[in-house]
């Protein structure tokens, strides 16, 4: 994969994640997330819990983008961090932060 295409894919992924984090922050500022749980109803507590989980997931995704950007700068983007084997371009287009081939990821997550 050309480095320009990889850079664009990673930039789009970073933009998506940062927009989702900003939306969560806006919802929090607008009072959707209650810090006074003793006064919050069950729905607010549930939403706050879901938001916290989503915020954590987005933070993990942002760290994956940062690792991919480092690999791109180092010249190892598109190569498995496990085996050094090339990761197919189709996989990188679908998941720009992919660190392993599909087979390796299945074993890793297994």
C-alpha angles and dihedrals in degrees: 000000000000114000091234091057091046091049091050092049092050092046090052090049092050091049091051092050095045091049091052091049090049090051090053090049090050091050089051093050090048090059100258090122113059121205091187097075093170088066097035122100121233092263093057091048090050092049091048090051092049091047091051091051092047091048089053092048091049091049089053090050091050090052088051089054090051091051090049091049089052091050089050091052091047093048096245098103111128094030122104114256087215105047106005089238117142116266109223115254091234089060092048091050090052094042111016092187095056110142099182141031115267092258093050092047091052090053092044094051092036 
